[in-house]
Amino acid sequence: DTGVSQDPRHKITKRGQNVTFRCDPISEHNRLYWYRQTLGQGPEFLTYFQNEAQLEKSRLLSDRFSAERPKGSFSTLEIQRTEQGDSAMYLCASSLRPTVQVSNEQFFGPGTRLTVL
Amino acid sequence: AQTVTQSQPEMSVQEAETVTLSCTYDTSENNYYLFWYKQPPSRQMILVIRQEAYKQQNATENRFSVNFQKAAKSFSLKISDSQLGDTAMYFCAFMNYGGSQGNLIFGKGTKLSVKP
């Protein structure tokens, strides 16, 4: 399977702990996106990378959140000092850089479900 | 800021019948993309259909078609010959046109149940 993969699929942590999620995009995709989805809501954009450069960050991405994509391949999303409000599904997606010839379709991973107790 | 509104939290349809899911959006941009994504229970999100705003012709993909009304900022999804496997959350999404813009803006979703 060469789709987008995420690890872990589920994470339960206590309030105040740090957590880190990993996303492996489709290998030829140079764009990688992070979204957060809470129950009953659509995904909300957090940040995205083009290769290793972080090009855009949402206001939702507080100082406790940091994302990296050091070699332009996999990405990590770290949440420091977790709060109960951080409980959500964290989705990763990847795409090619869109051009007139290349579609901007984003391919999503299965997500990491975070529960903060 | 762009917004996407899906006014139908839940819908149901009998197998083999047709159902239409509604979506409206708000933007001041002239060039953009619109998408419908499907999220089956406990499975990952997949693209159903996309529409470029500069194209007047409505997109179709097999049993799925859209009714794109640019002036009304409306983008509905029609599913014909509904199948049990169509049961899922359906999200309407907006994306600005342009190389530096990348993120999707999603609506809250419509939960579709296809009944046998």
gemmi code that builds the backbone of each chain (N, CA, C; Angstrom):
import gemmi

chains = {
    "A": [
        ("ASP", (0.848, -1.182, 0.000), (0.000, 0.000, 0.000), (0.889, 1.239, 0.000)),
        ("THR", (0.705, 2.130, -0.930), (1.564, 3.308, -1.039), (0.812, 4.574, -0.687)),
        ("GLY", (-0.238, 4.489, 0.088), (-0.998, 5.658, 0.503), (-0.335, 6.383, 1.652)),
        ("VAL", (-1.037, 7.382, 2.181), (-0.555, 8.147, 3.329), (-0.743, 7.311, 4.584)),
        ("SER", (0.315, 7.231, 5.388), (0.211, 6.468, 6.632), (0.478, 7.375, 7.822)),
        ("GLN", (-0.140, 7.044, 8.945), (0.020, 7.824, 10.164), (0.252, 6.881, 11.347)),
        ("ASP", (1.055, 7.356, 12.263), (1.391, 6.541, 13.429), (1.545, 7.424, 14.667)),
        ("PRO", (0.973, 7.053, 15.808), (0.104, 5.893, 16.004), (-1.310, 6.157, 15.494)),
        ("ARG", (-2.143, 5.164, 15.482), (-3.534, 5.361, 15.088), (-4.365, 5.884, 16.265)),
        ("HIS", (-3.968, 5.506, 17.449), (-4.660, 5.969, 18.657), (-3.613, 6.335, 19.700)),
        ("LYS", (-3.912, 7.388, 20.463), (-3.010, 7.798, 21.527), (-3.849, 8.317, 22.688)),
        ("ILE", (-3.624, 7.736, 23.861), (-4.278, 8.215, 25.074), (-3.186, 8.762, 25.981)),
        ("THR", (-3.381, 9.976, 26.462), (-2.363, 10.589, 27.291), (-3.016, 11.361, 28.426)),
        ("LYS", (-2.224, 11.685, 29.411), (-2.736, 12.485, 30.514), (-2.449, 13.950, 30.249)),
        ("ARG", (-3.313, 14.788, 30.722), (-3.151, 16.227, 30.587), (-1.769, 16.662, 31.069)),
        ("GLY", (-1.135, 17.498, 30.267), (0.190, 17.989, 30.632), (1.344, 17.239, 29.994)),
        ("GLN", (1.057, 16.064, 29.434), (2.099, 15.290, 28.767), (2.309, 15.793, 27.347)),
        ("ASN", (3.469, 15.468, 26.789), (3.762, 15.793, 25.390), (3.484, 14.573, 24.526)),
        ("VAL", (2.998, 14.811, 23.323), (2.761, 13.721, 22.376), (3.317, 14.115, 21.019)),
        ("THR", (3.711, 13.102, 20.253), (4.231, 13.329, 18.900), (3.598, 12.332, 17.954)),
        ("PHE", (3.133, 12.849, 16.824), (2.530, 12.013, 15.791), (3.413, 12.066, 14.542)),
        ("ARG", (3.351, 10.973, 13.783), (4.140, 10.915, 12.555), (3.231, 10.709, 11.355)),
        ("CYS", (3.605, 11.313, 10.239), (2.887, 11.132, 8.979), (3.893, 10.818, 7.885)),
        ("ASP", (3.631, 9.764, 7.137), (4.423, 9.431, 5.955), (3.561, 9.655, 4.719)),
        ("PRO", (3.903, 10.633, 3.901), (3.072, 10.942, 2.730), (3.332, 9.965, 1.591)),
        ("ILE", (2.568, 10.108, 0.535), (2.846, 9.375, -0.696), (4.200, 9.856, -1.198)),
        ("SER", (5.052, 8.938, -1.610), (6.476, 9.241, -1.768), (6.775, 10.385, -2.737)),
        ("GLU", (6.038, 10.502, -3.820), (6.371, 11.558, -4.783), (5.696, 12.892, -4.491)),
        ("HIS", (4.908, 12.952, -3.418), (4.192, 14.178, -3.083), (5.101, 15.151, -2.350)),
        ("ASN", (5.142, 16.406, -2.815), (5.999, 17.377, -2.151), (5.232, 18.261, -1.159)),
        ("ARG", (3.912, 18.140, -1.150), (3.135, 18.912, -0.171), (2.554, 17.988, 0.888)),
        ("LEU", (2.571, 18.478, 2.121), (2.055, 17.701, 3.244), (1.266, 18.644, 4.149)),
        ("TYR", (0.084, 18.192, 4.555), (-0.851, 19.021, 5.311), (-1.229, 18.320, 6.623)),
        ("TRP", (-1.481, 19.129, 7.639), (-2.048, 18.628, 8.894), (-3.388, 19.316, 9.130)),
        ("TYR", (-4.368, 18.491, 9.515), (-5.693, 18.980, 9.871), (-6.093, 18.387, 11.222)),
        ("ARG", (-7.031, 19.054, 11.888), (-7.600, 18.533, 13.120), (-9.106, 18.415, 12.928)),
        ("GLN", (-9.655, 17.271, 13.368), (-11.090, 17.049, 13.229), (-11.672, 16.657, 14.584)),
        ("THR", (-12.554, 17.492, 15.105), (-13.252, 17.159, 16.342), (-14.606, 16.555, 16.002)),
        ("LEU", (-15.211, 15.905, 17.002), (-16.442, 15.155, 16.785), (-17.544, 16.052, 16.219)),
        ("GLY", (-18.128, 15.613, 15.131), (-19.238, 16.351, 14.546), (-18.839, 17.538, 13.708)),
        ("GLN", (-17.550, 17.682, 13.457), (-17.063, 18.815, 12.684), (-16.282, 18.339, 11.474)),
        ("GLY", (-16.125, 19.211, 10.518), (-15.234, 18.921, 9.414), (-13.787, 19.189, 9.821)),
        ("PRO", (-12.854, 18.653, 9.076), (-11.437, 18.916, 9.383), (-11.118, 20.405, 9.322)),
        ("GLU", (-10.224, 20.834, 10.211), (-9.768, 22.225, 10.229), (-8.264, 22.243, 9.947)),
        ("PHE", (-7.871, 23.125, 9.075), (-6.480, 23.222, 8.657), (-5.592, 23.688, 9.806)),
        ("LEU", (-4.435, 23.030, 9.936), (-3.445, 23.455, 10.935), (-2.219, 24.073, 10.274)),
        ("THR", (-1.602, 23.318, 9.346), (-0.382, 23.795, 8.731), (-0.075, 22.975, 7.496)),
        ("TYR", (0.810, 23.516, 6.620), (1.261, 22.689, 5.515), (2.686, 23.006, 5.110)),
        ("PHE", (3.313, 22.007, 4.507), (4.698, 22.069, 4.055), (4.757, 21.872, 2.546)),
        ("GLN", (5.680, 22.563, 1.948), (6.089, 22.236, 0.586), (7.550, 21.839, 0.697)),
        ("ASN", (7.802, 20.581, 0.410), (9.115, 19.982, 0.728), (9.372, 20.179, 2.221)),
        ("GLU", (10.505, 20.755, 2.600), (10.788, 20.906, 4.034), (10.342, 22.254, 4.579)),
        ("ALA", (9.850, 23.139, 3.713), (9.462, 24.481, 4.150), (8.014, 24.512, 4.638)),
        ("GLN", (7.822, 25.052, 5.824), (6.478, 25.220, 6.374), (5.922, 26.533, 5.826)),
        ("LEU", (4.963, 26.455, 4.923), (4.514, 27.637, 4.188), (3.348, 28.374, 4.843)),
        ("GLU", (2.557, 27.680, 5.602), (1.381, 28.333, 6.174), (1.015, 27.678, 7.498)),
        ("LYS", (0.626, 28.500, 8.453), (0.167, 28.004, 9.752), (-1.148, 28.668, 10.115)),
        ("SER", (-2.082, 27.881, 10.591), (-3.370, 28.403, 11.023), (-3.249, 29.043, 12.407)),
        ("ARG", (-4.207, 29.916, 12.695), (-4.257, 30.484, 14.054), (-4.581, 29.416, 15.087)),
        ("LEU", (-5.107, 28.275, 14.625), (-5.387, 27.163, 15.542), (-4.108, 26.562, 16.093)),
        ("LEU", (-3.016, 26.759, 15.391), (-1.743, 26.164, 15.787), (-1.108, 27.050, 16.861)),
        ("SER", (-1.456, 26.739, 18.127), (-0.927, 27.547, 19.224), (0.558, 27.261, 19.427)),
        ("ASP", (1.137, 27.986, 20.371), (2.569, 27.822, 20.659), (2.900, 26.432, 21.161)),
        ("ARG", (1.904, 25.697, 21.642), (2.163, 24.349, 22.149), (2.300, 23.329, 21.018)),
        ("PHE", (1.945, 23.739, 19.825), (2.006, 22.843, 18.670), (3.236, 23.190, 17.828)),
        ("SER", (3.922, 22.155, 17.381), (5.004, 22.376, 16.436), (5.032, 21.231, 15.435)),
        ("ALA", (5.289, 21.575, 14.202), (5.349, 20.579, 13.140), (6.663, 20.734, 12.407)),
        ("GLU", (7.182, 19.590, 11.965), (8.434, 19.591, 11.220), (8.346, 18.629, 10.048)),
        ("ARG", (9.151, 18.907, 9.065), (9.323, 17.984, 7.942), (10.775, 18.122, 7.491)),
        ("PRO", (11.681, 17.583, 8.289), (13.098, 17.922, 8.161), (13.742, 17.571, 6.815)),
        ("LYS", (13.362, 16.515, 6.197), (14.001, 16.126, 4.939), (13.010, 16.152, 3.793)),
        ("GLY", (11.902, 16.794, 4.002), (10.916, 16.865, 2.946), (10.192, 15.570, 2.680)),
        ("SER", (10.323, 14.619, 3.610), (9.603, 13.357, 3.425), (8.538, 13.233, 4.501)),
        ("PHE", (8.816, 12.480, 5.586), (7.827, 12.339, 6.646), (7.748, 13.631, 7.454)),
        ("SER", (6.661, 13.739, 8.213), (6.459, 14.913, 9.062), (6.064, 14.463, 10.462)),
        ("THR", (6.389, 15.282, 11.444), (5.931, 15.045, 12.817), (5.152, 16.258, 13.310)),
        ("LEU", (4.164, 15.971, 14.116), (3.376, 17.005, 14.786), (3.483, 16.745, 16.285)),
        ("GLU", (4.018, 17.710, 17.014), (4.176, 17.566, 18.460), (3.239, 18.525, 19.178)),
        ("ILE", (2.615, 18.021, 20.201), (1.795, 18.860, 21.074), (2.419, 18.798, 22.460)),
        ("GLN", (2.785, 19.951, 22.978), (3.366, 20.013, 24.312), (2.289, 20.380, 25.329)),
        ("ARG", (2.467, 19.872, 26.540), (1.556, 20.197, 27.657), (0.097, 20.049, 27.201)),
        ("THR", (-0.252, 18.850, 26.807), (-1.582, 18.608, 26.245), (-2.684, 19.032, 27.201)),
        ("GLU", (-3.776, 19.470, 26.597), (-4.988, 19.879, 27.316), (-6.149, 19.014, 26.827)),
        ("GLN", (-7.206, 18.954, 27.637), (-8.344, 18.124, 27.226), (-8.942, 18.613, 25.910)),
        ("GLY", (-8.846, 19.879, 25.659), (-9.358, 20.440, 24.416), (-8.577, 20.013, 23.187)),
        ("ASP", (-7.427, 19.388, 23.391), (-6.641, 18.893, 22.261), (-7.163, 17.557, 21.754)),
        ("SER", (-8.069, 16.941, 22.493), (-8.632, 15.650, 22.067), (-9.328, 15.824, 20.722)),
        ("ALA", (-8.895, 15.036, 19.754), (-9.400, 15.171, 18.380), (-8.754, 14.092, 17.519)),
        ("MET", (-9.197, 14.042, 16.265), (-8.523, 13.230, 15.259), (-7.584, 14.164, 14.514)),
        ("TYR", (-6.329, 13.776, 14.395), (-5.347, 14.572, 13.660), (-5.088, 13.872, 12.324)),
        ("LEU", (-5.432, 14.582, 11.266), (-5.347, 14.024, 9.917), (-4.163, 14.615, 9.174)),
        ("CYS", (-3.515, 13.766, 8.423), (-2.440, 14.192, 7.542), (-2.872, 13.942, 6.108)),
        ("ALA", (-2.479, 14.815, 5.219), (-2.782, 14.644, 3.803), (-1.560, 15.046, 2.993)),
        ("SER", (-1.461, 14.526, 1.786), (-0.357, 14.932, 0.919), (-0.863, 15.156, -0.498)),
        ("SER", (-0.096, 15.930, -1.245), (-0.458, 16.195, -2.633), (0.793, 16.606, -3.400)),
        ("LEU", (0.663, 16.639, -4.717), (1.671, 17.258, -5.549), (1.447, 18.762, -5.518)),
        ("ARG", (2.476, 19.513, -5.839), (2.292, 20.954, -5.988), (1.415, 21.170, -7.221)),
        ("PRO", (0.260, 21.814, -7.041), (-0.663, 21.936, -8.175), (-0.142, 22.857, -9.262)),
        ("THR", (-0.344, 22.441, -10.492), (-0.057, 23.264, -11.664), (-1.251, 23.125, -12.603)),
        ("VAL", (-1.145, 23.734, -13.740), (-2.231, 23.618, -14.717), (-2.418, 22.146, -15.107)),
        ("GLN", (-1.297, 21.417, -15.177), (-1.382, 20.015, -15.598), (-1.585, 19.053, -14.438)),
        ("VAL", (-1.244, 19.469, -13.231), (-1.230, 18.539, -12.104), (-2.357, 18.884, -11.148)),
        ("SER", (-3.133, 17.877, -10.792), (-4.256, 18.058, -9.894), (-3.802, 18.449, -8.491)),
        ("ASN", (-4.642, 19.185, -7.804), (-4.368, 19.549, -6.413), (-5.067, 18.631, -5.419)),
        ("GLU", (-5.437, 17.449, -5.868), (-6.131, 16.521, -4.972), (-5.255, 16.175, -3.786)),
        ("GLN", (-5.837, 16.257, -2.601), (-5.151, 15.865, -1.385), (-5.584, 14.457, -1.003)),
        ("PHE", (-4.612, 13.616, -0.692), (-4.851, 12.238, -0.279), (-4.658, 12.158, 1.230)),
        ("PHE", (-5.653, 11.655, 1.904), (-5.648, 11.660, 3.368), (-5.188, 10.334, 3.949)),
        ("GLY", (-4.537, 10.429, 5.115), (-4.215, 9.258, 5.899), (-5.373, 8.873, 6.800)),
        ("PRO", (-5.216, 7.795, 7.550), (-6.304, 7.304, 8.410), (-6.498, 8.117, 9.681)),
        ("GLY", (-5.520, 8.972, 10.011), (-5.642, 9.817, 11.192), (-5.074, 9.190, 12.446)),
        ("THR", (-4.749, 10.066, 13.397), (-4.365, 9.665, 14.750), (-5.405, 10.233, 15.696)),
        ("ARG", (-6.069, 9.336, 16.427), (-7.083, 9.802, 17.390), (-6.419, 10.028, 18.739)),
        ("LEU", (-6.437, 11.266, 19.186), (-5.829, 11.630, 20.466), (-6.911, 11.820, 21.520)),
        ("THR", (-6.727, 11.174, 22.656), (-7.601, 11.371, 23.814), (-6.745, 11.857, 24.971)),
        ("VAL", (-7.093, 13.019, 25.490), (-6.373, 13.602, 26.618), (-7.252, 13.471, 27.862)),
        ("LEU", (-6.764, 12.736, 28.855), (-7.553, 12.491, 30.071), (-7.298, 13.557, 31.127)),
    ],
    "B": [
        ("ALA", (-12.692, 36.022, 4.953), (-12.357, 34.609, 5.079), (-13.442, 33.768, 4.416)),
        ("GLN", (-12.985, 32.667, 3.830), (-13.937, 31.785, 3.173), (-14.640, 30.901, 4.202)),
        ("THR", (-15.890, 30.611, 3.932), (-16.647, 29.688, 4.777), (-17.415, 28.715, 3.895)),
        ("VAL", (-17.677, 27.547, 4.440), (-18.437, 26.511, 3.745), (-19.552, 26.041, 4.673)),
        ("THR", (-20.764, 25.992, 4.157), (-21.912, 25.625, 4.974), (-22.638, 24.430, 4.373)),
        ("GLN", (-22.826, 23.423, 5.193), (-23.643, 22.267, 4.810), (-24.824, 22.250, 5.769)),
        ("SER", (-26.000, 22.487, 5.243), (-27.172, 22.713, 6.092), (-27.911, 21.449, 6.483)),
        ("GLN", (-27.462, 20.311, 5.970), (-28.147, 19.043, 6.257), (-27.233, 18.167, 7.108)),
        ("PRO", (-27.399, 18.127, 8.413), (-26.520, 17.296, 9.241), (-26.649, 15.806, 8.927)),
        ("GLU", (-27.867, 15.371, 8.620), (-28.090, 13.950, 8.325), (-29.102, 13.805, 7.208)),
        ("MET", (-28.880, 12.771, 6.397), (-29.854, 12.439, 5.346), (-29.890, 10.931, 5.191)),
        ("SER", (-31.011, 10.431, 4.705), (-31.084, 9.008, 4.405), (-31.762, 8.822, 3.056)),
        ("VAL", (-31.450, 7.710, 2.413), (-31.988, 7.415, 1.087), (-32.120, 5.905, 0.955)),
        ("GLN", (-33.094, 5.490, 0.185), (-33.239, 4.067, -0.082), (-32.250, 3.652, -1.163)),
        ("GLU", (-31.770, 2.438, -1.012), (-30.876, 1.884, -2.020), (-31.498, 2.026, -3.409)),
        ("ALA", (-30.653, 2.398, -4.388), (-31.017, 2.564, -5.795), (-31.703, 3.896, -6.098)),
        ("GLU", (-32.025, 4.682, -5.086), (-32.646, 5.976, -5.341), (-31.579, 7.064, -5.434)),
        ("THR", (-32.033, 8.281, -5.702), (-31.142, 9.428, -5.886), (-31.253, 10.370, -4.704)),
        ("VAL", (-30.132, 10.936, -4.301), (-30.122, 11.878, -3.185), (-29.225, 13.056, -3.552)),
        ("THR", (-29.587, 14.218, -3.054), (-28.792, 15.434, -3.305), (-28.374, 16.054, -1.977)),
        ("LEU", (-27.081, 16.289, -1.842), (-26.533, 16.933, -0.657), (-26.198, 18.381, -0.997)),
        ("SER", (-26.540, 19.284, -0.092), (-26.384, 20.715, -0.355), (-25.104, 21.282, 0.250)),
        ("CYS", (-24.583, 22.301, -0.407), (-23.409, 23.002, 0.090), (-23.444, 24.427, -0.443)),
        ("THR", (-23.222, 25.385, 0.421), (-23.040, 26.763, -0.013), (-21.724, 27.267, 0.559)),
        ("TYR", (-21.169, 28.268, -0.064), (-19.880, 28.781, 0.384), (-19.854, 30.282, 0.214)),
        ("ASP", (-18.909, 30.889, 0.852), (-18.774, 32.340, 0.768), (-17.323, 32.675, 0.475)),
        ("THR", (-17.092, 33.441, -0.552), (-15.757, 33.875, -0.909), (-15.846, 35.122, -1.761)),
        ("SER", (-14.791, 35.916, -1.723), (-14.696, 37.078, -2.604), (-13.778, 36.786, -3.787)),
        ("GLU", (-13.221, 35.574, -3.795), (-12.326, 35.190, -4.880), (-13.135, 34.804, -6.119)),
        ("ASN", (-12.468, 34.895, -7.260), (-13.119, 34.507, -8.507), (-12.655, 33.133, -8.991)),
        ("ASN", (-11.436, 32.791, -8.638), (-10.880, 31.499, -9.049), (-10.637, 30.628, -7.823)),
        ("TYR", (-11.191, 29.439, -7.855), (-11.068, 28.533, -6.710), (-11.500, 27.143, -7.147)),
        ("TYR", (-11.353, 26.206, -6.234), (-11.772, 24.826, -6.470), (-12.783, 24.436, -5.398)),
        ("LEU", (-13.652, 23.539, -5.768), (-14.608, 22.962, -4.824), (-14.517, 21.448, -4.893)),
        ("PHE", (-14.702, 20.818, -3.754), (-14.538, 19.368, -3.654), (-15.669, 18.769, -2.813)),
        ("TRP", (-15.955, 17.531, -3.090), (-16.725, 16.691, -2.172), (-15.836, 15.517, -1.771)),
        ("TYR", (-15.692, 15.360, -0.448), (-14.939, 14.248, 0.103), (-15.899, 13.336, 0.850)),
        ("LYS", (-15.579, 12.040, 0.833), (-16.364, 11.011, 1.522), (-15.515, 10.416, 2.634)),
        ("GLN", (-16.100, 10.295, 3.827), (-15.398, 9.686, 4.961), (-16.260, 8.552, 5.505)),
        ("PRO", (-16.008, 7.309, 5.052), (-16.793, 6.169, 5.566), (-16.501, 5.943, 7.050)),
        ("PRO", (-17.372, 5.266, 7.753), (-17.142, 5.011, 9.175), (-15.796, 4.333, 9.428)),
        ("SER", (-14.996, 4.940, 10.274), (-13.691, 4.400, 10.671), (-12.738, 4.187, 9.508)),
        ("ARG", (-12.942, 4.908, 8.444), (-12.037, 4.787, 7.295), (-11.590, 6.169, 6.838)),
        ("GLN", (-10.552, 6.199, 6.026), (-10.002, 7.507, 5.688), (-10.786, 8.207, 4.609)),
        ("MET", (-10.587, 9.506, 4.566), (-11.311, 10.376, 3.660), (-10.808, 10.198, 2.233)),
        ("ILE", (-11.727, 10.140, 1.291), (-11.351, 10.021, -0.108), (-12.113, 11.056, -0.929)),
        ("LEU", (-11.476, 11.482, -2.011), (-12.094, 12.475, -2.889), (-13.182, 11.821, -3.734)),
        ("VAL", (-14.335, 12.460, -3.792), (-15.437, 11.981, -4.627), (-15.432, 12.709, -5.966)),
        ("ILE", (-15.329, 14.042, -5.905), (-15.444, 14.816, -7.132), (-14.899, 16.215, -6.890)),
        ("ARG", (-14.361, 16.852, -7.932), (-13.839, 18.207, -7.808), (-14.354, 19.060, -8.955)),
        ("GLN", (-14.412, 20.364, -8.705), (-14.910, 21.313, -9.700), (-14.018, 22.545, -9.688)),
        ("GLU", (-13.544, 22.959, -10.868), (-12.821, 24.216, -10.978), (-13.833, 25.334, -11.221)),
        ("ALA", (-13.697, 26.425, -10.514), (-14.697, 27.493, -10.597), (-14.767, 28.129, -11.980)),
        ("TYR", (-13.645, 28.073, -12.736), (-13.648, 28.713, -14.046), (-14.353, 27.858, -15.095)),
        ("LYS", (-14.667, 26.625, -14.758), (-15.365, 25.744, -15.695), (-16.872, 25.850, -15.480)),
        ("GLN", (-17.576, 26.108, -16.540), (-19.033, 26.219, -16.424), (-19.694, 24.846, -16.400)),
        ("GLN", (-19.037, 23.866, -17.021), (-19.628, 22.537, -17.081), (-19.535, 21.859, -15.733)),
        ("ASN", (-20.645, 21.260, -15.302), (-20.664, 20.560, -14.027), (-19.864, 19.258, -14.119)),
        ("ALA", (-19.085, 18.977, -13.061), (-18.281, 17.763, -13.034), (-19.161, 16.538, -12.789)),
        ("THR", (-18.763, 15.419, -13.374), (-19.438, 14.143, -13.131), (-18.376, 13.064, -12.972)),
        ("GLU", (-18.670, 12.113, -12.091), (-17.820, 10.946, -11.886), (-18.742, 9.754, -11.646)),
        ("ASN", (-19.008, 9.036, -12.727), (-19.877, 7.851, -12.628), (-21.232, 8.245, -12.025)),
        ("ARG", (-21.571, 7.716, -10.864), (-22.891, 7.982, -10.268), (-22.952, 9.335, -9.550)),
        ("PHE", (-21.832, 10.018, -9.471), (-21.761, 11.269, -8.726), (-21.690, 12.453, -9.697)),
        ("SER", (-22.491, 13.461, -9.434), (-22.445, 14.673, -10.246), (-22.710, 15.867, -9.339)),
        ("VAL", (-22.281, 17.038, -9.818), (-22.497, 18.248, -9.030), (-23.360, 19.222, -9.811)),
        ("ASN", (-24.001, 20.098, -9.059), (-24.703, 21.236, -9.635), (-24.006, 22.483, -9.090)),
        ("PHE", (-23.149, 23.076, -9.906), (-22.342, 24.216, -9.500), (-23.005, 25.494, -9.996)),
        ("GLN", (-23.413, 26.328, -9.079), (-24.040, 27.606, -9.386), (-23.147, 28.707, -8.817)),
        ("LYS", (-22.259, 29.242, -9.672), (-21.232, 30.161, -9.167), (-21.833, 31.441, -8.599)),
        ("ALA", (-22.796, 31.985, -9.293), (-23.389, 33.244, -8.835), (-24.080, 33.066, -7.481)),
        ("ALA", (-24.706, 31.931, -7.300), (-25.403, 31.650, -6.048), (-24.467, 31.072, -4.996)),
        ("LYS", (-23.227, 30.776, -5.379), (-22.236, 30.167, -4.491), (-22.810, 28.893, -3.875)),
        ("SER", (-23.268, 28.036, -4.772), (-23.886, 26.778, -4.367), (-23.197, 25.631, -5.096)),
        ("PHE", (-23.037, 24.515, -4.398), (-22.288, 23.381, -4.958), (-22.883, 22.105, -4.382)),
        ("SER", (-23.917, 21.591, -5.004), (-24.594, 20.414, -4.461), (-24.081, 19.142, -5.129)),
        ("LEU", (-24.178, 18.041, -4.415), (-23.733, 16.734, -4.890), (-24.938, 15.835, -5.076)),
        ("LYS", (-25.062, 15.254, -6.250), (-26.127, 14.307, -6.526), (-25.535, 12.916, -6.653)),
        ("ILE", (-26.100, 11.990, -5.887), (-25.687, 10.595, -5.951), (-26.848, 9.811, -6.552)),
        ("SER", (-26.606, 9.223, -7.694), (-27.633, 8.431, -8.374), (-27.439, 6.955, -8.060)),
        ("ASP", (-28.555, 6.196, -8.124), (-28.482, 4.756, -7.904), (-27.691, 4.455, -6.622)),
        ("SER", (-28.133, 5.023, -5.517), (-27.401, 4.914, -4.252), (-27.132, 3.464, -3.880)),
        ("GLN", (-25.950, 3.231, -3.358), (-25.525, 1.899, -2.936), (-25.207, 1.907, -1.445)),
        ("LEU", (-25.277, 0.735, -0.825), (-25.018, 0.647, 0.614), (-23.627, 1.191, 0.958)),
        ("GLY", (-22.682, 0.999, 0.061), (-21.325, 1.494, 0.282), (-21.199, 3.006, 0.226)),
        ("ASP", (-22.255, 3.693, -0.145), (-22.229, 5.154, -0.142), (-22.480, 5.710, 1.256)),
        ("THR", (-22.863, 4.872, 2.181), (-23.067, 5.311, 3.558), (-21.764, 5.873, 4.112)),
        ("ALA", (-21.807, 7.149, 4.533), (-20.584, 7.839, 4.961), (-20.923, 9.265, 5.367)),
        ("MET", (-19.921, 9.948, 5.923), (-19.976, 11.404, 6.070), (-19.481, 12.009, 4.766)),
        ("TYR", (-20.165, 13.028, 4.303), (-19.758, 13.726, 3.091), (-19.431, 15.178, 3.450)),
        ("PHE", (-18.238, 15.595, 3.050), (-17.782, 16.938, 3.347), (-17.596, 17.716, 2.054)),
        ("CYS", (-18.129, 18.909, 2.039), (-17.892, 19.864, 0.968), (-16.676, 20.692, 1.376)),
        ("ALA", (-15.800, 20.994, 0.426), (-14.584, 21.729, 0.767), (-14.231, 22.732, -0.320)),
        ("PHE", (-13.562, 23.789, 0.088), (-13.176, 24.910, -0.777), (-11.662, 25.065, -0.729)),
        ("MET", (-11.083, 25.419, -1.873), (-9.656, 25.721, -1.902), (-9.430, 26.918, -2.813)),
        ("ASN", (-8.636, 27.875, -2.341), (-8.297, 29.012, -3.188), (-7.426, 28.561, -4.345)),
        ("TYR", (-7.539, 29.251, -5.444), (-6.679, 28.975, -6.590), (-5.356, 29.696, -6.399)),
        ("GLY", (-4.280, 29.041, -6.840), (-2.995, 29.714, -6.735), (-1.978, 28.819, -6.070)),
        ("GLY", (-0.741, 28.866, -6.538), (0.281, 27.935, -6.080), (0.618, 28.030, -4.612)),
        ("SER", (0.475, 29.224, -4.012), (0.876, 29.349, -2.613), (-0.223, 28.937, -1.655)),
        ("GLN", (-1.426, 28.796, -2.164), (-2.544, 28.422, -1.307), (-2.710, 26.917, -1.356)),
        ("GLY", (-2.889, 26.307, -0.207), (-2.979, 24.860, -0.244), (-4.066, 24.256, 0.579)),
        ("ASN", (-4.528, 24.983, 1.604), (-5.390, 24.301, 2.543), (-6.829, 24.239, 2.070)),
        ("LEU", (-7.489, 23.155, 2.473), (-8.907, 22.975, 2.230), (-9.697, 23.559, 3.402)),
        ("ILE", (-10.812, 24.185, 3.072), (-11.755, 24.669, 4.084), (-12.996, 23.800, 3.975)),
        ("PHE", (-13.310, 23.105, 5.037), (-14.383, 22.116, 5.018), (-15.659, 22.645, 5.666)),
        ("GLY", (-16.791, 22.116, 5.213), (-18.044, 22.274, 5.936), (-18.105, 21.264, 7.079)),
        ("LYS", (-19.226, 21.300, 7.813), (-19.356, 20.414, 8.964), (-19.756, 18.995, 8.585)),
        ("GLY", (-20.156, 18.798, 7.351), (-20.456, 17.460, 6.893), (-21.927, 17.111, 6.922)),
        ("THR", (-22.287, 16.142, 6.091), (-23.629, 15.550, 6.069), (-23.475, 14.045, 6.220)),
        ("LYS", (-24.141, 13.485, 7.204), (-24.097, 12.037, 7.411), (-25.168, 11.384, 6.560)),
        ("LEU", (-24.735, 10.604, 5.562), (-25.666, 9.948, 4.653), (-25.794, 8.476, 5.007)),
        ("SER", (-27.019, 8.037, 5.160), (-27.301, 6.621, 5.405), (-28.086, 6.076, 4.224)),
        ("VAL", (-27.586, 5.010, 3.626), (-28.293, 4.356, 2.539), (-28.942, 3.101, 3.112)),
        ("LYS", (-30.264, 3.029, 2.977), (-31.018, 1.934, 3.599), (-31.405, 0.890, 2.562)),
        ("PRO", (-31.287, -0.388, 2.933), (-31.624, -1.455, 1.976), (-33.126, -1.565, 1.764)),
    ],
}
model = gemmi.Model(1)
for chain_id, residues in chains.items():
    chain = gemmi.Chain(chain_id)
    for i, (resn, *xyz) in enumerate(residues, 1):
        res = gemmi.Residue()
        res.name, res.seqid = resn, gemmi.SeqId(i, " ")
        for name, pos in zip(("N", "CA", "C"), xyz):
            atom = gemmi.Atom()
            atom.name, atom.element = name, gemmi.Element(name[0])
            atom.pos, atom.b_iso = gemmi.Position(*pos), 0.0
            res.add_atom(atom)
        chain.add_residue(res)
    model.add_chain(chain)
structure = gemmi.Structure()
structure.add_model(model)
structure.setup_entities()
